[in-house]
Amino acid sequence: MELSLIRGVVDNSKRILEIKKEFGSFDKYLWGFVNEKPMVTQYKWLHKIPAKTSKSETISKDMVRRGFRLVGPTVIHSFMQAAGLTNDHLITCPRHSQCLHSSIRAPMT
């Protein structure tokens, strides 16, 4: 692994601690961008799901402004999908409706 990647991880860990001091948790910081509710999309085709969105660009810019590294809008959008901040399941996927009807989100630490 390149030394610059390791430095990026270490630097990002420090930025997360700063965010936790300011917002109470990294969870609150991130969910604040989506008004505490997962964003729900209505995609029918895989090729329509974007690699990045205006929301992931906004979060990315804010994180870069705070000193984060390696947090481009595509990386952030992937993280949003994995963390449940956005429901990009196809509307034909059973998980789309399961996520849609789930009002409980698991907090991140």
Secondary structure, DSSP 8 states (H G I E B T S, - for coil): --HHHHHHHHHHHHHHHHHHHHHSSHHHHHHHTTTTS-EE---SSGGGS-S--HHHHHHHHHHHHTT--S--HHHHHHHHHHHTSEE---TTSHHHHHHHH--------
